């Protein structure tokens, strides 16, 4: 599925995986996901862009805004 996200948890961090495109639509979803895991007490969040096929300026802004 384009833009899907998967979360993996370990003792050190939460890893969010972005699959497909990271753009204006999916970037907002990513920001909500990052803020959600931080609100649940995660101390560190990794964003895995390995399966990401495209990032536009809005996707980049979502990455920076999630920091």
N, C-alpha and C positions, 0 to 999 in steps of 0.2 A: 504494500500500500504506500503510495506516495506521501512523503512527509510524516510517516509514522514514527513514533518514539517508543523506545523500550528503556526501562530502568533496571539497572543491576545494583544491588546493594552489597557492600562488604564492610568490614570493620573500619576501613579508612575513609571511604567516600561513597557517594551515590554517583553512578555513571548513567548519564542519559544519552541514548544513541539516536541520532537524527538520520532517518532513511529517506532518500529522495532529495527533493528540493527544499532549501531554506530560503523563504521569500517573505513577502509582506503578510501572507496568510498564515504560514506555518511558524513564522518568527514569533508572532504573538502567543501561539500555543506553547512554544518553547519557553518564553519568558514566564508564563504562568506555571509551567512545570518546574522550572528552577526555583521560583519563589515558593511554590508549594512544598518542595522537599526541604527547603531551608526553614520554612515555618514548622515543619514536622521535626526539626531538630538536627538535620544533617549539618555537619561541620564543614564538609567539603563536597563540592559538586564537580564532576568531570563531564565534559560534553564531548562525546565521540562522534567525529564527523567522517569517519572512515567510509561509511556507506552513502554519504551525502554526494549527490551528483551535480549540484548547482547551488551557489550562494549569491544572492544579489545584495544591493546596498541595504535593503530593509532587513535582510537576514543577518548581515554584518552588524547592523545597528541593534538587532535583538541580542546578539552575542555580547556586544559591549554593554548594553543596557542590563543584561542579566548579571553582570559582574558586581 
